């Protein structure tokens, strides 16, 4: 398929494989991380602060690393992000007071900040506009494949009776991803060249008016990730799930995402379909978050999470493809940094709120998350109506690639 290569410079497969492996490492520890640190003395309210700190560090880092990847290439930041992720995961194995876990989680956040904007910008470097829906669907499918395998591996690792086992496995997977990046991604697109000052000014322009609606959506939608980081494991344990089922719930969430993602990617290749996919998926996502609060059975909540996965699969390729339709070769890293940081800022806010609400029950955090999502969906829709914008095709003002 033509979007696997870019002007003969190399294959996109090493990036996809590395993304899947690093996400497997992340997924190995994520479902059990709140239980791990809580069992080692971290108060429940600190869980929200830890997730919020991760998001804050990632937010600041994405604003820095995204533009730098436009200047220095994507590969250095893929390597840096993977190294920081491996280091942050390995340090959790040390016998230290709970406060140190905040530092280790911060290192992981910095790793995500370096990796994600570069990886998503690299997809746009490889793929033309009319194929990016499928390309981002493929990218998110590999992410979710890692997310499906990782929690299952982490859950099985706990069969040893030690909650430290997933951290050993997660570190090993991060190092394997590093190997794939170093030896597989050999061609990082060079920084764009400009022939005169006017061209530089044109190609560095960012159309904020068109971008704003999707930043609002991403803030609230990705913000749910911060809420789940804090609340999901506690929520599942409160309704009767054990560690293995908690880990399995993340895997069973990822599988329907994988199945529906390819169809959603093909739909997202059509710029006219993207707003419907984004808004429809976001509304469905919010409804399901509310339904969680009515469930008192682990398997019912897992079934609902499968529906949520379908909603997310509608959003991801359409949103990424539409955002990248506003970028040129000179601004892809910068726009991805801004776009990813909007979601990370949302994760910071909702993680912090969830930590404070968790003593009142995970359902309280879920209600607030759904409320924020519906509020920002409305704000984005009203913004597009008031400004007469719709982010669905390349804005000629930003210039061609």
N, C-alpha and C positions, 0 to 999 in steps of 0.2 A: 504494500500500500504506500502511496506516495508520501504520506506525512511522516513516515519513519525516517526519512532522510531530508537533509537540507543542503541543496546545491552540492551534493556529493561529499560533504565534509564529514559525514559519519552517521552512525545509527543512533536513534533515540532509545534503543532498547537498554543500554547500560543505565541510563537515567531512570527508566521505569523499574528496572530490577533493584537498583540502589534505593529508590523511594520505597519499594515494597519491603525490603529488608530492614531499613531503618524504622519504618512504621511498625514492623513486627517487633523490633526491640522495644519501641515505645509502648506498644500494646501489651507486651509481656508483663510490664510492671504496672501499667496505669490502673487496671481494675482493683488491684490489691494494694496500691500505694496508700490510700487513706487508712486502710486497716493496719498496714505495716507501721506507719508512723504513729497512729493512735495507740496501738499496742505497746509502743515504746515511749509513751509518756506525753505525746503531743495532744493538747486539749482540742476538743471538737471545733471551737471557734478559730483555732489556729489553722485548721484545714482550709478554711476559706481564705485566710491570709496567705497561706502557702500557694494555693492555686492563683490567687490574685497577683502575688509577687511574680510568679512564672509568667503570667500574661503581661504584666507591666514591663518586665525586662524584655520580653519578646516584642512588645509594642515599640519600645525605644530602639531596640536593635534593628527592627525591620525598616524603620525610617532612615537609619544609617546605612545598613548593608544593601538595601535595594538600589539606591542611586550608585553606590560604589561598584555594584556588579555591572552597571552600564559602562563604567570606565575601565575596570580591571578584568572583566570577563566573569562568567558564571562559575567556572570550575573551582577557583580558590575558595569561594564561599560555600560551595557544596562540601569541600574537604573540611573547612573550618567548622561548619555546622555539625558534621558527623563526628568530628573529634570531640567537640564540646559535649555532645549528647552522650558519647561513650564515657567520658570522664565523669559527667554528672551522675550517670547511672551507677558507675563503679563505686563512687564515693559513698553511696548509701550503705555499702557493705561495712563501713567502718563503725566500730562501737563508740558512738559519740552522743552527746546530749541532743535532745530534739531540735534545739535552735539551729544546729548545723544543717538540718534537712532543708531549711529555707535557702541556705547558700547553694546546696547541691541542686535544688530545683531551679534556682536562678541560672545556674550553668546550663541546665537543659533548655531553659527558655531562650538563652542567648544562642544556643545551637539551633533551635527552631527558627530564630530570627535570621540567622545566616543562611540556612538551607532553603526555606520555603520560597522567598521572593526570587532567589536565583533559579530554583528548579522550575517554578511556574513561568518565569520570563524565558527560560531556555526552551520551553515548549513552544512559545510564540516565535522564538528565533528559528526553530526548525519548521514550523507549520504555517502555511498560508491561511488567510482569513477564512476562506470558505471550507476549510477542513478542521478548524480549531474546536468546534463543538465535539467532534469525535475524538480529537487529540486530548482534550481536557477530560473527556469521559474516560478515555483509556488511562490517563494519568491518575484520576481519582479511583479508578477500578484497581489499579496496582496498590494505591494507598490502602484501599479497603481490603484487598487481599491480604496485605500485611496485618491489617487490623483484625481480620478474621482469624488468622493463624496465631498472631501474637498472644492474645488473651487465652486461647486454648493451650498454648505451650506453657504460659504462666500458671494456668490452673493445674495442669498436669505436674508442673514442677513442684507445686505445693504438696503433692502427694508424698514427697519426702518428709513432710512434717515440719518444714522450715520455710518461713516466709521470705528468707533471704535468697532462696533458690532462683526465683524469677529475675532477680537483679544480676546474678551471674550470667544467666542466659541472655538477658537484655544487653549486657555489655558485649558479649560475644557476637551478637547479631549486629550491633553498631560497628564493630570492627570489621565484620564481613561486608557491610555496606561501604565502609571506607575503602576496602580492597576493590570493590566494583567500580567506585568512582575514580580512584587513582589509575587503575589499569584499563578501564572501559571508556571513560569520557576523556578523550584526548584532544578533542577539538572544541574549544570554547570560542564562540563567535567574538571576533575582534570588536573593540569599541567603534561605533560608527564614525566615518570620516565625513568632513564637511568641506565644501569647496569655497565658501565665502561666508561672511558674517551673517548675512541675511538668511541663508539656508540654516545655519546653526540655530538662530533664534526661532525660525519656524518649526524645526523638527523637535525642539525642546519644549514646545508649548504643550500645556495640559489643559484640556477643556473641562474645567471644574464644574461648569453648569450641567453638563451631561453626566459627569461622573458622580455627582452628589447623591442622587437617588440610590445608586447601588452601594455607595458607602454607608448610607443609612441602613439599608437592608442587611449588609454584611455585619455591621455593628451588632444588631440584635440577633441575627440568625447564628452567627458564629459565637455570639455571647452565650448561647445555650450550652456550648461546649464547656465554658467555665463553670456553669451551673452543674453540669453533669459530673465534671471532675470532682467537685466537692460532694455532691449529694447522691449520685446514683448508687454507689456501693453501700452507703448507709441506708438508703431507701430500700434496696433489695434485701439487705440483712434484716431490716425492721419488718418486712412482710414475709420472712421465713426462709430466705435463700442462704445457702452456705457458700464458702469461698469458691468451690468448683462451679456451682451454678452461676455465681456472680460473674466469674470469668467467662463462662459459656454464654452468658447473656450478651456480652460484647461481640462474640463470634457470630451468634445468631442474628445480631443486628446487621453485621457486615454482609452476610450472604445475600439477602434480597437486594441490598444496595448494588452488589455486583451484577445481579441478574438484570436489573432494570436500567443500569447505568448506560449500557451500550445503546439501548433504544433512546434514552434521553439525550445521549450525545448526538445521535443522528438528527433528532428533532432540533437540537440546538445549533446545527449547522445552518439552519434557516434563521436569519436575523429577525424575521417577522414573528417567529414562534417564541423567542426568548422571554419577552415580558410576561407572557401567559405562563410559561414554565416557572419563572422566578416567583411571581406573585402567587400563583396557584400552589406551588410547593411550599412556600413560606406559610400561607394560611393553613394548609393541611398540617404542617409541622406544629403550629401553635395549638390547633385543636387537639392533637394527640398528647401534647404536654399536659393539657388540662385533664384528659382522660386518665393519665397516670394517677392523678390524685384520687380517682374513684376506684382504683384497683387495690385489692388486698391479697392478691394471689401472684406469686412470682411468674408462673407460666403465662398468665393473662398479660402481665406487664411486658414479658418478652414478645408476645404476639403483637402488642401495640408498638413495640420498638421496631418490629419488622415493617409495619406500616409507615413509621417515621423514616425508616431507611429509604423507602420508596419516595417519600416526599423530598428527602435530601438529594436523592439521585436526580430528581427533576431540576433542582436548583443549581447544583455545582457546575456542570459543563456550560449551561446557559449563562450563568453569572460571570464565570471566568472568560468565556469567549467574548461576551459583550464588553467587558472591561478592557480586554486586550484590543478590541476593535478601535479603541480610542488612542492606542499607543503607536508610536513609531519605533524603529530600531534603537533610537537614541533615548527613549523614555520608558521602555518596557520594565526594566528593573525598578525605576523610580515609581512608576504607577503600581507595580505589584507590591512594592514596599508600602505605599500608602494604602492600597486596598487591603493587604493582609493585616496591616497595623490597625485598620478600622475594626476588623473582626477581633483582633487581639485585645483592643481596648474594650470592646464589648464583653469579652471573656473576663477581663480584669474586673469590670464593674459587677457583672453577675456573679462571679466567684466570690467577691467580697461581700455582696449582699447575701449570697447563699450561706456563707460562713456564719453570718450573724443570725440568719433565720433557722439554721440547722437545729439548734436546741429546741425550737418549736415544732420540728418535724420537717422531713424533706418535702412534704406536700406544699408547705408554705413557700419554699424556694421555687418549686415548679410553677405555682400560681404567679409569682412575681415574674419569672422568666417568660411565661406566656403573655402576660400583660405588656411587658417591654417589647416583645416581638410584635404584637398587634399594633402597639402605638407607633413603632418605627415603620411598619408596613404602611400604615395610614399616612405618616409624614412623607415617605418616599413617593407614594401615589399622588398626594396633593402637590408635592414639589414638581413632579413631571407635568401635572395638569396646569399649574400656575405658570411655569416657565415655557411650556410648549415643547419640552424636550422629550426624547425617547432614545435611550442608549441601545441602539440595535444595529447600527451600521456605522462605518467609518466616517468620522466628521472630516470633511475636506480641509478644514482649517488646520489640522495637525499635519497635513502633508502625507505623501506616500512613504512607504518603506524605502 
